[in-house]
Amino acid sequence: MITLTESAVKAVGRFISSSDKPTGGLRIEVTDGGCSGLSYGLRLEAKESQDDTVIDCGEVKVFVDPLSLPKLDGMSIDFVDSLDGSGFKFTNPNAVKSCVCGSSFTTGDALRLTLKVNEESEVIEDAGFQTFGCGSAIASSSVLTEIIKGMTLDDALKVSNQDIANELDGLPPEKMHCSVMGREALQAAVANYRGEEWEDDHEEGALICKCFAIDAVMIEEMVWANKLRTVEDVTNFTKAGGGCAACHEDIEGILERVLKERGETFDPDAAPIEAVVMEKKPLTNLQRIKKIEEVLESLRPQLMADGGDVELVEVVDNTAYINMTGACSGCQMAAMTIAGIQQRLMEVLGEFIRVIPASQMPKVAVAAGG
């Protein structure tokens, strides 16, 4: 049947205890799709449905519908938690072996990266992502998948978070952690493919930020790699110091030491790194449509989990016309969902765009000549 490791059970238990809604268990759904041939959906639910199979995993109950059940036979779910990031790891004998997944759930955002790899050459033939974060997280994930397609695994591992940011023509400083999240998910996916344990790529150091579980070594690496100079820089790249602020003094100590090693002097009053804004070419309509479809694709699993879906009908200038289908079509929250889609699209596209139901498209009257 389905096995949840002790780590996964504890992780789900934490999510349930922190939920503000009544929760009876974890629903796991499997649909056809994704580069592995299977796509997973996980969400907390108050109770099981009538036809569900309920699996008792000790502290956690798992709800599985009849269609998903055979596709989950023999699957194991683990939860990896480290200073570099954390996430669920799926091992499913029913999936295509050349597809691997890596997750990063750092700083409150979530990213799941999937790779389709040529087993002989180790070339990445395709890459996809699923993210539950801000527009910058979606944009970073999308760019990363485009960068690594056609690369070998070894070459892909050389992609840095700064490479991701550069492809986006710069990220706001406070969103640089989104590019770091992408790099971590890539490292996890490659380790998964090679049958290796996803471990920290640095020795464990003293815990500096208790709010976000960031240690001294990770902060030092980010300061070196990205030429950080201020506490605000460190927070933007790692989230360390972004909570209670009790660790700011320790972060300043790390900055002072690292800057001294590279021949600089730490200035607590220095201005943080500004976003690198390059001259941005206007999107063609084809590029705009592609980006819109990528965003909708990343949102689709959340909508389908509630019995709905979304499809792009037309893009005219700065207006995107969409259809909300299934349960979403008559939902009282449809207007809020559309507003959320519009906000994400503006963040990803870097330009204003309106999102309107296709039912409101202007009807063009065509006069018939006789």
C-alpha positions in Angstrom: 0.0 0.0 0.0 1.3 3.4 0.9 4.1 4.0 3.5 4.8 7.3 5.3 8.2 7.5 7.0 8.3 8.7 10.6 9.7 12.0 9.3 6.8 12.4 6.9 4.2 11.6 9.6 5.7 14.2 11.9 5.8 16.8 9.2 2.1 16.3 8.3 1.3 16.4 12.0 3.0 19.8 12.3 1.0 21.1 9.3 -2.2 19.9 10.8 -1.5 21.5 14.2 -0.7 24.8 12.5 -3.8 24.8 10.3 -6.5 27.2 11.2 -9.2 24.8 9.7 -10.6 21.5 11.1 -8.4 18.8 9.7 -8.9 15.0 9.9 -6.2 13.8 7.6 -4.1 14.1 4.4 -5.6 13.5 1.0 -3.2 12.1 -1.6 -4.4 12.2 -5.3 -2.6 10.9 -8.3 -3.4 11.9 -11.9 -1.8 11.2 -15.2 0.7 13.8 -16.3 4.1 15.3 -15.5 7.3 14.0 -16.8 7.1 10.9 -14.7 3.7 10.1 -16.1 2.2 10.8 -12.7 1.3 14.0 -10.9 0.7 14.2 -7.2 -1.6 16.4 -5.2 -1.5 16.7 -1.4 -3.9 18.7 0.8 -5.4 18.6 4.3 -9.1 17.8 4.6 -11.6 17.7 7.4 -12.8 14.2 6.7 -12.8 11.4 4.1 -15.3 11.0 1.3 -17.6 8.0 1.1 -15.6 6.0 -1.5 -12.2 6.8 0.0 -9.7 4.3 1.4 -8.5 5.5 4.7 -4.9 4.5 5.7 -4.0 4.8 9.3 -0.4 6.0 9.7 -0.4 6.4 13.4 -0.7 10.1 14.1 -1.9 10.8 10.6 -4.8 9.4 8.5 -4.4 9.3 4.7 -7.4 9.6 2.4 -7.1 8.1 -1.1 -9.8 8.0 -3.8 -10.5 4.8 -5.8 -8.9 6.2 -9.0 -5.7 7.1 -7.2 -5.4 4.0 -5.1 -3.8 1.6 -7.7 -1.3 4.3 -8.8 -0.1 4.6 -5.3 0.5 0.9 -4.6 3.9 0.5 -3.1 4.7 4.2 -2.9 6.8 5.6 0.0 6.6 9.2 1.1 9.5 10.7 3.1 10.1 14.2 4.4 13.6 15.6 4.2 14.4 18.4 6.6 17.7 20.2 6.5 19.2 23.6 6.9 19.3 23.9 3.1 15.6 23.3 2.7 12.9 20.7 3.3 10.3 18.9 1.4 8.4 15.7 0.6 10.2 13.0 -1.4 8.1 10.5 -3.3 9.3 7.0 -4.3 6.7 5.4 -6.6 7.4 2.1 -8.5 4.6 3.0 -10.8 6.4 6.1 -12.1 8.8 6.4 -15.0 12.3 5.8 -13.6 13.9 8.6 -15.7 11.9 11.2 -13.9 13.1 12.6 -10.6 11.7 15.2 -8.2 13.3 17.5 -5.8 11.6 19.9 -3.4 12.5 23.0 -1.5 10.1 24.4 1.1 12.3 27.1 2.6 11.1 30.5 3.9 7.5 29.6 3.6 7.5 29.2 -0.2 7.4 25.7 -1.8 8.9 24.4 -5.0 8.8 20.9 -6.5 11.1 20.4 -9.5 10.8 17.4 -11.9 13.4 16.3 -14.4 13.3 13.9 -17.3 16.8 12.5 -17.7 18.4 10.5 -20.5 19.8 7.5 -18.6 22.7 7.0 -21.0 24.0 10.6 -21.4 22.5 12.1 -18.2 21.2 15.0 -20.3 18.1 16.7 -19.0 15.5 16.3 -21.7 12.6 18.1 -20.0 12.0 19.9 -16.7 8.8 21.1 -15.0 7.9 22.7 -11.7 5.1 23.1 -9.3 5.4 26.0 -6.8 3.2 27.5 -4.1 4.8 30.9 -3.6 4.9 34.4 -4.9 5.2 35.6 -8.5 9.0 35.8 -8.1 9.1 32.1 -7.0 7.1 31.2 -10.2 9.3 33.3 -12.4 12.5 31.9 -10.9 11.2 28.3 -11.2 10.2 28.8 -14.8 13.5 30.3 -15.8 15.4 27.6 -14.1 13.6 24.9 -16.1 14.5 26.7 -19.3 18.1 27.1 -18.3 18.8 23.5 -17.5 17.0 21.8 -20.5 19.7 20.2 -22.7 22.3 20.4 -19.9 24.0 17.4 -18.3 23.3 16.9 -14.6 26.8 18.0 -13.8 26.5 21.2 -15.8 23.1 21.9 -14.3 24.5 21.7 -10.8 26.8 24.6 -11.7 23.8 26.9 -12.2 23.9 29.4 -9.4 21.1 31.5 -7.9 22.7 34.5 -9.5 22.4 32.9 -12.9 18.7 32.5 -12.3 18.3 36.1 -11.2 20.3 37.3 -14.2 18.0 35.5 -16.6 15.1 37.4 -15.1 17.0 40.7 -15.7 17.3 41.1 -12.0 15.2 40.3 -9.0 14.1 42.6 -6.2 16.6 42.2 -3.3 13.9 40.9 -1.0 13.0 38.2 -3.5 16.5 36.8 -4.0 15.7 33.8 -1.8 13.4 32.6 -4.5 16.4 32.0 -6.8 18.1 30.2 -3.9 15.1 28.0 -3.5 15.3 26.9 -7.2 19.0 26.0 -6.8 18.2 23.9 -3.7 15.4 22.0 -5.5 17.7 21.3 -8.4 20.3 19.8 -6.1 17.7 17.7 -4.4 16.4 16.4 -7.8 19.8 15.4 -9.0 20.6 13.7 -5.8 17.3 11.8 -6.0 18.1 10.6 -9.6 21.6 9.4 -8.6 20.1 7.5 -5.6 22.0 9.6 -3.1 20.8 11.0 0.1 20.0 14.7 -0.2 22.3 16.2 2.5 23.5 19.7 3.3 26.3 20.7 0.8 28.1 22.3 3.7 29.3 21.3 7.2 26.7 22.1 9.8 27.6 25.3 11.7 26.2 27.2 14.7 22.5 27.9 14.4 22.2 31.7 13.9 18.6 32.3 13.0 16.2 30.2 15.0 13.1 31.6 13.3 14.2 30.2 9.9 16.8 27.6 11.0 19.7 29.2 9.1 23.2 28.3 10.3 26.5 30.3 10.2 28.0 28.3 7.4 25.1 28.9 5.0 25.2 32.7 5.8 29.0 32.7 5.2 28.6 31.0 1.8 25.9 33.4 0.7 28.0 36.4 1.8 31.0 35.1 -0.2 29.1 34.0 -3.3 26.9 37.1 -3.7 29.2 39.8 -2.2 26.7 40.7 0.5 27.5 43.6 2.8 24.6 44.2 5.1 22.2 42.4 7.4 19.4 43.3 5.1 21.3 41.7 2.2 21.6 38.5 4.2 17.9 38.5 5.0 17.0 39.0 1.4 19.1 36.1 0.3 18.5 33.6 3.1 15.6 35.0 5.2 18.0 34.9 8.3 17.2 37.8 10.5 13.7 38.2 9.0 11.8 37.1 12.1 12.4 38.3 15.6 15.7 40.1 14.7 17.5 38.7 17.8 20.2 37.2 15.5 21.2 40.5 13.8 24.2 41.0 16.0 25.5 37.5 15.2 24.9 38.2 11.4 26.9 41.4 11.7 29.7 39.4 13.3 29.8 37.0 10.3 29.7 39.9 7.9 32.6 41.6 9.7 34.7 38.5 9.6 34.0 37.6 6.0 34.4 41.1 4.7 37.8 41.3 6.5 38.9 38.1 4.8 38.1 39.7 1.4 39.9 42.9 2.2 36.8 45.0 3.0 35.5 46.8 6.1 32.1 46.1 7.5 29.9 49.2 7.7 26.7 48.7 9.6 25.3 51.8 7.9 26.1 50.7 4.4 23.3 50.6 1.8 22.0 47.2 0.9 22.5 45.7 -2.6 20.1 47.3 -5.1 18.3 45.3 -7.7 20.2 45.0 -10.9 17.8 46.4 -13.4 18.8 45.7 -17.0 17.1 47.2 -20.1 14.2 45.0 -20.6 12.8 44.3 -24.1 9.0 44.4 -24.4 7.5 40.9 -24.6 6.1 39.8 -27.9 2.6 38.5 -27.7 3.8 34.9 -28.2 6.2 35.3 -25.3 3.5 36.8 -23.2 1.1 33.9 -24.0 3.8 31.4 -23.1 4.5 33.0 -19.8 0.8 33.2 -19.0 0.3 29.5 -19.8 3.2 28.6 -17.5 1.7 30.5 -14.6 -1.7 28.9 -15.2 -0.1 25.5 -15.4 1.6 26.1 -12.0 -1.7 27.1 -10.5 -3.7 24.2 -12.1 -3.0 21.6 -9.4 -4.4 23.8 -6.7 -7.6 24.5 -8.6 -8.0 20.8 -9.7 -7.7 19.8 -6.0 -10.9 21.7 -5.4 -12.6 20.2 -8.5 -12.0 23.1 -10.8 -9.6 24.2 -13.6 -8.6 27.2 -15.7 -7.9 27.7 -19.4 -6.5 30.6 -21.4 -8.9 31.6 -24.2 -7.3 34.7 -25.7 -4.8 37.5 -25.0 -5.5 40.9 -26.5 -3.0 43.6 -25.8 -2.8 43.8 -22.0 -5.9 41.7 -21.3 -6.1 37.9 -20.8 -9.4 36.2 -21.2 -9.8 33.0 -19.2 -12.4 30.3 -18.5 -12.8 29.0 -15.0 -14.2 25.5 -15.4 -15.5 22.7 -13.1 -16.3 23.7 -9.6 -14.5 27.0 -10.1 -17.0 28.2 -12.7 -19.8 28.8 -10.3 -17.7 29.3 -7.1 -18.5 32.3 -5.0 -14.7 32.9 -4.7 -14.2 32.9 -8.4 -13.6 36.7 -8.5 -11.0 36.5 -5.8 -9.3 33.6 -7.6 -9.2 35.6 -10.8 -7.7 38.6 -8.9 -5.0 36.3 -7.5 -4.2 35.0 -10.9 -3.9 38.6 -12.2 -1.6 39.6 -9.4 0.7 36.6 -10.1 0.8 37.3 -13.8 1.8 41.0 -13.2 4.6 39.8 -11.0 5.9 37.3 -13.5 5.4 39.4 -16.7 6.7 42.6 -15.1 3.9 44.6 -16.7 0.3 45.4 -16.1 -2.2 42.9 -17.3 -6.0 42.5 -16.8 -7.5 39.0 -16.3 -11.2 38.8 -17.3 -13.6 35.9 -17.7 -14.0 34.9 -21.4 -17.7 35.4 -21.1 -17.0 39.2 -21.0 -15.0 39.2 -24.3 -16.3 41.9 -26.6 -18.4 40.5 -29.4 -17.3 41.7 -32.8 -20.2 42.2 -35.1 -19.4 41.2 -38.7 -21.6 42.9 -41.3 -22.5 40.6 -44.1 -22.1 42.1 -47.6 -24.7 41.3 -50.2 
